[in-house]
């Protein structure tokens, strides 16, 4: 089994596709294991990617037989190709490896098979999204709790970020997926990790709070906010934001929280004015935002690195206030 990735994909994709290779791809799509074995016995190149010879680009362009077998969830066919020497980390034209595809569709058995056959569980696509990232992102569709667990068990880097600085914990918070968020936090995900705009998981979770759908939105957000609070997240100016968007957390909404510590914290915060520390932080951020991206400007401040990190975590405020 080889570990070549994009270089061999690009080397082969623009060649004319041999007839036998095309037949192999058809056999894989049809889950025709006998034909696949017959073609392999004739020496067909099992790593040759699909190439659509017409002017129209096919969505499968660059996909190897192994990638297609994984996408279609053909376990026996995947095993056959892997044991025959299919390149385990070879990607398609978007940088997606077979294991990435298994994660995309939330398939724990295939993740385990590929990982234990030598697949790199942390290879990202060309946008920097890892298998764990895409699995968390698609969890709302595929209900792939087990797939997330399997990726973590196989060594997925929990806080690996994409090109925009988004980590899996940002995505779980965005989708308000408290079950997966709890798994990521248990795997030592950083509750204060910031993306390229300085947004923490809490900010991502709560910033979209709607005034018109306040109660419904907040009901979905509170379980994640409690998980992040318990993990030591910077709570920013959350109470100020809740009062700006609605009426804070009412008693009937508070029952959606499972943390007595969070409830006690909120009861104290809601009766107090904003801290001087947070007021200063918000003022600095609003000034810096006129000069450039927050995460780029904060390291230039003549203050200790711990304070730079503190200031770089974006606060809740109306964007029109900074123009």
N, C-alpha and C positions, 0 to 999 in steps of 0.2 A: 504493500500500500504506500502510495506516495503522498506527499504533503504539498505539492505545488498548487499555487492558487491562481492569481490573475494572469501571470505571465503566459502560462500555457493556454489559458482561455483565449487571450488575445492573439496568440500565435495561430490557433486553429480556426477561430470563428470566421475568418474571412476567406478560408479556402472553400472550394466547391465540396459539398457534402457527399461522400461516397455512398453508393446505393445501399451497401450493407449497413452502414451507420444509420441511414434514414430508416431502414427496416428495424434496426435495433430500437430506435426511439419509438417507432410505432408499436412495437411489441411491448415496450415498457408501459406505454400509455394504456394498452389493452390488458396489462397484467398477464401477459402470455409468457409464463416462465419457461415453457418448453422451447419456444422460439428463441428466447433470450439465450438459453443454454446452447442451443444449436449454433447460433451466430457466434457465440464466444468460442465454441469449439473450432470454428472456421478462422479464428484469429481476428475478429472484428475489434476495432479500437473502442473500448468501452468508455474512454474519457473524451471522445470527440463531442463537442457541444453541438446543439441544434443550431442550424443556420438556415434561415428562410431566404431562398435565392431570388424571390421576387423583390421589387422595389420597396414593398411594404415591410416594415420591421415587425417581426413577430414578438409577442410577449415572451415567448420561450427562447428567443435568441440568446445564446450563451449558456443555456441550461444543459447540463450533462444528463445522461441516463440516470445517474444516482440522484441528482437533484429532483428530477421528475418523479422517480419512485418514492422519494421521501414526501414530496408534495402531495402525492396521491395516496399516501399511507399504505404502501404495499410492503409490509414488513419482510416477507420471505424474499421478495425481489431485492430489497435493500441489502439483506444479508448476503444474497448471492453475489451481487455486484461488489460489495465490500470485500468479501473473501476472495473475489477474483482479481482484486488489485485496483479497484476504482480509487481515484485520487480523493481522499477523504476531505481535504480542505479546498478543493477546487471550487471557485465561485462562478456565478453567472454574470451577466453584463451589469448588474447592479451591486456586485460585490457580495451577494448572498451565498453562503456555503450551504451544504446539505444540512448541517446541524442548525444553522440559522433558520432554514425552512422548517425543520422539525419544531423549533421554538416558536416560529411564527404561527404555526397551526396548533400549538399546545399539545404536543405528543411526547409524553414522558418516556415511553418505551423506546422510541426512536432516538431520543436524546441520549438515553443510557447506552444504547447499542453503538451509536456513532462516537460518543465520547470515549467509550472503552475500546474503541477500535482506532483511537489516535486523533480524533477530531479536536481541534482547538475550540474550547467552549467560549473563548473570549474574542474570537475574530469578528470585528465589526464589518458592516456593509460600508459602501463608499460615503455614507453620510455620518459614519461614526457610531451607528446604532448597533449594539451588541445583541447576541441572542437573548440574553436576559432582558434587555431593554424592550425588544420587540415582543417578547412573551408577555411582559407586564402590560405593554400597550394594548395587546390584543386580548387580554384576559377577560374583558367585558363581553367579548364575542364568543370566545372559546372556553370560558370557565376553566382556565388552565392552571389552577392552584398546584396540582401535582407536577406540572411541567416546570413551574417556577421553583418548587422544592427540589426537583431533580437537577436543575441547572445550578442551584446553589450548592447542592451536595457534590456535584461534579467539578466544583472549583470556579464558578462564575465570579468575576470581580463585581462586588455588589454596587460600588459607586462609580464604575467606569462611565464617563460622560461622552455624549455625542458632540458634534461640531458646534452646537448651540449651547453646550454646557449642561444639557439635561441629563440627569442620572435616572435610573429606574425609580428611585424614591420620588422624584418630581412627577413622574408619569402616574404612579399609583395615587399620589395626592391629587393630581389633576382629575383623574377619573373617580375620585372619592371611594377608592377600593380599599376599605379599611382592613380587610382580611390579608390582602397581599402587602399592604403597607406595614402591617404588624410583622409579617414574615421578613421583610427587608430590614426593619429596625432590629429584629432579633438576630439577623445576620450581620449586625454592626454597621448598618448604613448610617451615614452622618445626617442627623435631622436638620443641620444648619448648612448643608452644602448649597452653594449658590450657582446659578447658571450664568451665562455671559451677560445677563442684565441685572445680576445681583439678587435674583428671586430665589427665596428659600422654598422648601416644600410647603410650609405653612402659607406663604404668600400665594403660591400657585393654587393651593386648595381654596383659599378664602377670597382672593381678589375678585373672582367672578361673581360674587354674591350680588343677587339681583334685588332691587328695591321692590319691584312688583311681585316677585315670587320669593320674598324674603324668608318666610317660614319654611317653605318647602326646600329651598336651597340650603338654609342653615341646618335643617334636620339631616340632610345628606352629608354636610361638611363636619358636623360636630364630632362624630366618631373618630375621624382622621385627626382633627385638631387635638382631641384628647390623647391619642396615641403619640403624636408629636410632642405634646406637652410633657407626657410621662417620660419621653426619651431625652428630655432636656433641651427642646427646641427653644430658640429665641422667639418669644410670643409677640415681638414687635409692638405695634400699637393696636392690637387686636380689638380691645374694648372700644377704643375711639372709633374704629372702622365699623363695628357692629352698631354703635349708636348713630353713626352717620347714615348707614344703610337702612336701619330699622329701629327697633326698640330694645336692642340688646338680646340677651337670652332669657326668655320667659320661663316660668316654672314648668310649663308643659313641654317646652323644648329641652330644658335641662335634663329631663329623664332619658334623653337619647345619649347622654354622656354616662360613661361607666366608671369615671374617676372622681372619687370624693375629693382628692387633692385639687383636681381641676376646678371643681365646683367651689371649693374654699378660696382658691386663687381668684376666681372670677368675682366672687362676692366682695373680696377685698379691693380688687382693681376697679370695680364699677363705682365704688364710693369715693375713690381718690382722684385727684387731678392727674393729668399726664405727668410722668416723671420728667425732671429736668434733663436727664440723660437722653430720653427718647425725643423730647422736644428739640434738643440740640442736634441729635442725629438727623431728624427729619429736615431741619433747616439746612444743615450741611448738604444733605442729599439733593434738596431742591436747587441749591446754588450750583452744585457740581454738575447736575443734569444739563445745565445750560452750556457747560464746557466740553462735555463728551460723555461716553458710556461710564456708568458708575464704577464698574469693576476695573476700569482702566484708570480712572481718576483717583480712586481711593489710595492706591499704593504711592501716589505722589504727595500725599499729605504728610507734613512733618510731625507725625505722631507715631507711637509704638505700633508694631505690627498687629498686636492684639486689638488695638483700637481701630486700625485700618480694617480689620476683618469685621469688627462690630459695625462700623459705619457702612461697609459695603453691602450689608444685608438690607435689601430694599424695604422701605416702610410703606404702609397703606396711605395713599393720598390721591386726590383727584389730579389727573395728569395736566388739566388745564391750569393748575396752580403753578406749574413750572415753566410755562411758555413765556 
